[in-house]
Every structure is written in structure tokens, then in C-alpha cells.
Amino acid sequence: MYRVDIISAARMLKQGGVVALPTETVWGLAARADSPKAVEALLALKPGRKKPLTLFPEAGSDPEAYAVLNRAGQAVLSSRLVPGPLVLVLDSKVRFKGVVQDDGSIGMRLPDHPVPRELLKAVDFPLATTSANPPGQEPARQARQVHEYFPEIPLLQGEAGQARPSTVVDLRSDPAKLLRRGPVGLAELEAVAGVPVVPFDQLRVLFVCSGGVDRSPAASRWLYHQGLGRVVSDHLGTLWKTEEIEQKCWWADLIFPMTEEHRDVLVEMGVNQHKIQEPLGVPDPYGQKPETRKLIFSFMESVLEQKVLPRIIRNLPR
């Protein structure tokens, strides 16, 4: 495994080489963005790649030198979400071959990991980056994986955060479009940056109760029968296995717990609190008499219509 320090990596990049660098999400590959030959060398490592490259601006540069900052872009860049695992798609001001897309857009990210941040201080040009993995393989989360994928590529010191790949949001439209789900969710973008966001595909809604057999599946069925189109829902119980709860909560854009107790369980597990909506206040019908159960489910439908439906409609893809 060929490890290099910041100074050596900066020299290699200046000469048109490619290096591997850890980020707060996964490992990445980088080349200087303003060199067509360097970008070509980077793209050659991932033949058949369809996803765009991401621009890392050099330290001290103005992001507005590379992209048109509309109101949404300014709001996100000035929020606590940046630097961080968030790619902002904006109209490009530069013509970096292989980095700027055919529609004139560019994806820009300011990383929040000490290694790339120090590297960006050591160069006087921006970097074109991509995740460190061959097409069809999982992004490398450890240095040894990078070496297995690309044994000839030098690796900077350090390790990646081993999180999921960064969130990608297109800020050129109003509302903005969530192109790839990642560590920063739709609800967090709205709450922190004040930017309305809709997913590009389907809005994912999750209902949570205790056992996952009464309230949450009934709520999911109710939503399905509303005929909203581009919304998909699921359910879970807080008594389920931790791994299953984490997977479903990661999948969801919006999470509706039935009670405060369910919300507290999710918060304690580390679920992104911005995803978790206000508890619906629906009591447990388990073991209740039929007439009581009927009243509980009638009340739940009323709450779904008054509280949940307006929230969902706000974020429906369009």
C-alpha cells in the first residue's frame, strides 16, 4: 500500500496525477479539476461511469467563482450543513471538461474531514473527485479496500468516516430536488437551511408504533388509499431488531411515530431527529375491546388527515 503525505499528494496532483483521499463519508479519488488530462486519467479508473464528478474548491476560494449561487445555494452554504457530506448541484461558471455536465451544471462539495481540508490548503486549484470504487462495487470505506480496488493509486494518510455517500441536492429548481439520499436528509435541509426540497423519485414515509402489527401498518394502508401517486410508505415497530429499525429509518424521508415513547426510542438510537415528525398521539389498541379499538383507529385516521397528509403533500415530487 502506497501512502503519501499532504505535500507529496499536492505535488502529484499538480503534475496531473490521481490520489486517493479519505472523507467524512467514504474514500474518494481526486485529480485537479482544471486539467483535462488529469480528469481523463481519473475517469479512466472508472470506465462506464455515469454519475458526475464532484468539485472540491481549493481552500480560500469563493464557491461563487465556480457556480452561480442563487438564493437556495447561498442559504445552504451559509448553514451549518456546510462543510459536510452534501453535494450542491448548481449552474456552473467554469468549463472544466468531464466535471461540468452537458446541462451546464456542476456538483460542488466542501468536505468536513481534516485530510482533504489540509490538502485543499496545499493546492491552488480545485479538485475533481469521485468515490473510490470500480463501477458496480461498493465505495471503499477502509484504506485496504482502496488498495484492493486501485493498487497503483497512492493513498493519503488517515481513514474515512465510513458513513454512507454524501447527499446530492439540485438547488437550481424551486423547490430543490433531492437527487441522492445521504447523511443529510430532506427534512434537515428544510429545517436548517430553510430550503424547500422534494425527492426526485418518490417521497418515502415511515409510520412507527410498538409491535408494528396494528397502528403503523394501518396508517401505511390508509396513506396508500389516498391515491397520492409518488409517495411510498412502510411501517415498523420499536420492538423489532435494531438493525431492521436502523435500515427502515435510513430509508425514510419522513418518520411519523405514534407516541412520544416511540419518538424517544428512535432518538436514543441515533435516528436523524429532523426526519422524526411530531408524535401523532395515537394510543395502543392492543388488548382493547372492539368498540375501543374502533374509536382508536377512527381517531388515528382523523389525525392522519389533519396532520400527516398536509406534511406529505408539501414534499411530494413535482
C-alpha positions as CSV (number, residue, x, y, z in Angstrom):
1,M,0.0,0.0,0.0
2,Y,1.5,3.3,-1.1
3,R,0.8,6.1,1.5
4,V,1.7,9.7,0.9
5,D,1.6,12.9,3.0
6,I,-0.1,16.1,2.1
7,I,2.9,17.8,0.4
8,S,3.6,14.8,-1.7
9,A,0.0,14.4,-2.7
10,A,-0.3,18.1,-3.6
11,R,2.8,17.7,-5.9
12,M,1.4,14.6,-7.6
13,L,-2.0,16.4,-8.2
14,K,-0.2,19.5,-9.6
15,Q,1.6,17.2,-12.1
16,G,-1.7,15.7,-13.2
17,G,-1.8,12.6,-11.1
18,V,-4.6,10.9,-9.2
19,V,-4.6,10.3,-5.4
20,A,-7.0,8.6,-3.0
21,L,-8.2,10.6,0.0
22,P,-10.4,9.8,3.0
23,T,-13.5,11.9,3.6
24,E,-16.2,12.1,6.3
25,T,-18.2,9.6,4.3
26,V,-16.2,7.2,2.1
27,W,-12.8,7.1,0.4
28,G,-12.5,9.2,-2.8
29,L,-10.3,9.6,-5.8
30,A,-9.1,13.1,-6.8
31,A,-7.4,14.9,-9.6
32,R,-7.0,18.5,-10.4
33,A,-10.3,19.7,-12.0
34,D,-8.7,22.4,-14.2
35,S,-6.6,19.8,-16.2
36,P,-8.5,17.9,-18.9
37,K,-5.7,15.2,-18.9
38,A,-5.9,14.8,-15.1
39,V,-9.7,14.5,-15.2
40,E,-9.3,12.0,-18.1
41,A,-6.9,9.9,-16.0
42,L,-9.4,10.0,-13.1
43,L,-12.3,8.9,-15.3
44,A,-10.2,6.1,-16.8
45,L,-10.2,4.5,-13.4
46,K,-13.9,4.1,-13.6
47,P,-14.9,3.1,-17.1
48,G,-18.5,3.3,-17.9
49,R,-19.2,5.7,-15.0
50,K,-22.5,7.5,-15.4
51,K,-22.5,9.6,-12.2
52,P,-21.0,13.1,-12.4
53,L,-17.7,14.1,-10.7
54,T,-17.8,16.4,-7.7
55,L,-15.8,19.6,-7.4
56,F,-13.9,20.3,-4.2
57,P,-12.9,24.1,-4.3
58,E,-9.4,24.9,-3.0
59,A,-9.2,26.5,0.4
60,G,-9.7,30.2,0.5
61,S,-11.5,30.3,-2.9
62,D,-15.0,31.7,-3.3
63,P,-17.5,29.0,-4.3
64,E,-19.2,31.6,-6.4
65,A,-16.1,31.5,-8.7
66,Y,-17.2,28.1,-9.8
67,A,-21.0,28.2,-9.6
68,V,-24.0,30.6,-9.8
69,L,-25.2,31.0,-6.2
70,N,-28.9,31.5,-6.2
71,R,-30.8,32.2,-3.0
72,A,-31.1,28.5,-2.2
73,G,-27.3,28.0,-2.8
74,Q,-26.5,30.9,-0.6
75,A,-28.8,29.6,2.2
76,V,-27.3,26.1,2.2
77,L,-23.7,27.4,2.0
78,S,-24.2,29.7,4.9
79,S,-25.8,27.0,7.1
80,R,-24.2,24.5,9.5
81,L,-24.6,21.8,6.8
82,V,-21.5,23.1,5.0
83,P,-18.8,21.9,5.2
84,G,-20.2,18.4,5.3
85,P,-21.5,15.4,3.3
86,L,-23.6,17.4,0.9
87,V,-23.1,17.9,-2.8
88,L,-24.8,21.1,-4.2
89,V,-25.8,21.0,-7.9
90,L,-25.7,24.5,-9.3
91,D,-25.3,26.2,-12.7
92,S,-21.6,26.2,-13.5
93,K,-19.4,29.3,-14.1
94,V,-16.5,27.2,-15.4
95,R,-16.0,24.8,-18.3
96,F,-13.9,22.0,-16.7
97,K,-14.2,19.1,-19.2
98,G,-15.5,16.0,-17.5
99,V,-16.6,17.9,-14.5
100,V,-19.3,20.2,-15.8
101,Q,-22.3,18.3,-17.1
102,D,-24.0,18.6,-20.5
103,D,-26.8,20.7,-19.0
104,G,-24.2,23.2,-17.7
105,S,-24.4,22.0,-14.0
106,I,-21.7,21.3,-11.6
107,G,-21.8,19.4,-8.3
108,M,-19.8,21.1,-5.6
109,R,-18.9,20.0,-2.1
110,L,-16.9,21.4,0.8
111,P,-15.6,18.4,2.8
112,D,-15.6,18.3,6.6
113,H,-12.6,15.9,7.1
114,P,-9.2,17.1,8.2
115,V,-7.2,15.4,5.4
116,P,-9.0,16.8,2.3
117,R,-9.3,20.1,4.0
118,E,-5.5,20.3,4.6
119,L,-4.9,19.1,1.0
120,L,-7.1,21.8,-0.3
121,K,-4.9,24.3,1.6
122,A,-1.8,22.9,-0.1
123,V,-3.0,23.3,-3.7
124,D,-4.0,26.4,-5.7
125,F,-6.6,24.6,-7.9
126,P,-9.9,22.8,-7.3
127,L,-10.2,19.0,-7.2
128,A,-12.4,16.8,-9.3
129,T,-13.5,13.9,-7.1
130,T,-15.4,10.6,-7.2
131,S,-15.9,7.7,-4.8
132,A,-13.1,5.1,-4.7
133,N,-14.7,2.1,-6.2
134,P,-14.9,0.4,-9.6
135,P,-18.3,0.6,-11.3
136,G,-20.8,-1.7,-9.7
137,Q,-18.8,-2.1,-6.5
138,E,-19.4,-0.6,-3.1
139,P,-17.5,2.6,-2.3
140,A,-14.4,1.9,-0.2
141,R,-14.7,2.7,3.5
142,Q,-11.3,1.5,4.5
143,A,-7.8,2.1,3.1
144,R,-7.3,-1.6,2.4
145,Q,-10.4,-1.6,0.2
146,V,-9.0,1.3,-1.8
147,H,-5.7,-0.6,-2.3
148,E,-7.6,-3.7,-3.4
149,Y,-9.6,-1.7,-5.9
150,F,-6.8,0.5,-7.2
151,P,-3.4,-0.9,-6.1
152,E,-1.4,1.6,-8.2
153,I,-3.0,4.7,-6.7
154,P,-1.3,6.4,-3.8
155,L,-3.3,6.9,-0.6
156,L,-3.2,9.9,1.8
157,Q,-2.8,9.2,5.5
158,G,-6.0,8.8,7.6
159,E,-9.2,6.9,7.4
160,A,-12.7,7.7,6.1
161,G,-15.7,8.3,8.3
162,Q,-17.3,5.1,7.0
163,A,-20.6,6.8,6.5
164,R,-22.9,6.5,3.5
165,P,-22.0,8.5,0.4
166,S,-22.9,12.2,0.5
167,T,-26.4,13.6,-0.1
168,V,-26.8,15.2,-3.5
169,V,-29.4,18.1,-3.9
170,D,-30.1,20.1,-7.1
171,L,-30.6,23.7,-6.0
172,R,-31.4,25.1,-9.4
173,S,-35.1,24.4,-9.2
174,D,-37.7,25.6,-6.7
175,P,-38.3,23.5,-4.7
176,A,-34.9,21.9,-4.8
177,K,-34.6,18.3,-5.8
178,L,-33.1,15.6,-3.7
179,L,-31.1,13.5,-6.2
180,R,-29.4,11.1,-3.9
181,R,-30.2,10.3,-0.3
182,G,-27.3,10.5,2.2
183,P,-26.4,11.7,5.7
184,V,-28.2,15.0,5.2
185,G,-32.0,14.3,4.8
186,L,-34.7,16.2,3.1
187,A,-36.3,17.3,6.3
188,E,-32.9,18.5,7.7
189,L,-32.2,20.6,4.6
190,E,-35.6,22.3,5.0
191,A,-35.2,22.8,8.8
192,V,-31.6,24.0,8.9
193,A,-31.2,25.9,5.6
194,G,-34.9,26.9,5.0
195,V,-34.8,25.5,1.5
196,P,-38.0,23.6,0.3
197,V,-36.9,20.2,-1.0
198,V,-38.7,17.3,-2.8
199,P,-37.3,14.0,-3.8
200,F,-36.7,13.3,-7.5
201,D,-38.4,9.9,-7.4
202,Q,-40.8,9.1,-4.5
203,L,-41.4,10.5,-1.1
204,R,-40.7,7.8,1.5
205,V,-42.9,7.8,4.6
206,L,-42.5,5.6,7.6
207,F,-45.0,5.0,10.4
208,V,-43.8,3.7,13.8
209,C,-45.6,2.0,16.6
210,S,-44.6,-0.6,19.2
211,G,-45.1,-4.0,17.7
212,G,-45.6,-3.0,14.1
213,V,-48.8,-5.0,13.8
214,D,-51.7,-2.6,14.5
215,R,-51.3,1.2,14.2
216,S,-48.3,1.6,11.9
217,P,-49.4,-0.8,9.2
218,A,-53.0,0.6,9.3
219,A,-51.6,4.1,8.9
220,S,-49.5,2.9,5.9
221,R,-52.6,1.3,4.3
222,W,-54.6,4.5,4.9
223,L,-51.9,6.6,3.1
224,Y,-51.8,4.1,0.2
225,H,-55.6,4.5,-0.4
226,Q,-55.3,8.3,-0.6
227,G,-54.0,7.8,-4.2
228,L,-51.3,10.5,-3.9
229,G,-49.1,8.8,-6.6
230,R,-45.4,9.5,-6.0
231,V,-45.4,8.5,-2.3
232,V,-44.5,5.1,-0.8
233,S,-45.0,4.2,2.8
234,D,-43.8,1.5,5.2
235,H,-44.1,0.7,8.9
236,L,-42.1,-0.7,11.8
237,G,-42.3,-1.4,15.5
238,T,-39.8,-0.2,18.1
239,L,-39.7,-3.8,19.4
240,W,-38.2,-5.0,16.2
241,K,-34.5,-5.8,15.8
242,T,-32.2,-2.8,16.0
243,E,-30.7,-3.5,12.5
244,E,-34.1,-3.6,10.9
245,I,-35.2,-0.3,12.6
246,E,-32.0,1.4,11.5
247,Q,-32.4,0.3,7.9
248,K,-36.0,1.4,7.7
249,C,-35.3,4.8,9.3
250,W,-32.4,5.4,6.9
251,W,-34.7,4.6,4.0
252,A,-37.4,7.1,5.1
253,D,-37.6,10.8,4.3
254,L,-40.3,11.4,6.9
255,I,-41.0,9.4,10.1
256,F,-44.3,9.6,12.0
257,P,-44.1,8.0,15.5
258,M,-47.5,7.2,17.1
259,T,-46.4,8.4,20.5
260,E,-43.7,10.3,22.3
261,E,-42.3,7.0,23.6
262,H,-41.8,5.8,20.1
263,R,-40.1,9.0,19.2
264,D,-37.8,8.8,22.2
265,V,-36.7,5.3,21.2
266,L,-35.7,6.4,17.7
267,V,-33.8,9.5,19.1
268,E,-31.9,7.3,21.5
269,M,-30.9,5.0,18.6
270,G,-29.4,8.0,16.8
271,V,-32.0,8.4,14.1
272,N,-31.8,11.8,12.4
273,Q,-34.1,13.9,14.5
274,H,-35.1,16.1,11.6
275,K,-36.7,13.1,10.0
276,I,-38.9,12.4,13.0
277,Q,-42.1,14.3,12.9
278,E,-44.3,15.3,15.8
279,P,-45.8,12.2,17.6
280,L,-49.4,11.6,16.5
281,G,-50.7,10.8,19.9
282,V,-52.5,7.6,19.0
283,P,-52.9,5.2,21.9
284,D,-52.1,1.4,21.7
285,P,-55.2,-0.6,20.7
286,Y,-53.7,-3.9,21.6
287,G,-55.9,-5.8,24.1
288,Q,-58.7,-3.3,23.9
289,K,-62.3,-4.1,23.4
290,P,-63.6,-4.0,19.8
291,E,-65.5,-0.8,20.3
292,T,-62.5,0.9,21.9
293,R,-60.2,-0.3,19.0
294,K,-62.7,1.2,16.5
295,L,-62.6,4.5,18.3
296,I,-58.8,4.5,18.3
297,F,-58.5,3.8,14.6
298,S,-61.1,6.4,13.8
299,F,-59.1,8.9,15.8
300,M,-55.9,7.9,14.0
301,E,-57.5,8.4,10.6
302,S,-58.6,11.9,11.7
303,V,-55.0,12.7,12.9
304,L,-53.6,11.3,9.6
305,E,-55.8,13.6,7.6
306,Q,-55.3,16.7,9.6
307,K,-51.5,16.4,10.4
308,V,-49.8,13.9,8.2
309,L,-51.5,14.5,4.9
310,P,-50.6,18.2,4.7
311,R,-47.0,17.5,5.6
312,I,-46.7,14.8,3.0
313,I,-48.3,16.9,0.2
314,R,-45.7,19.7,0.9
315,N,-42.9,17.3,-0.1
316,L,-44.5,15.4,-2.9
317,P,-42.2,15.2,-6.0
318,R,-43.3,17.5,-8.8
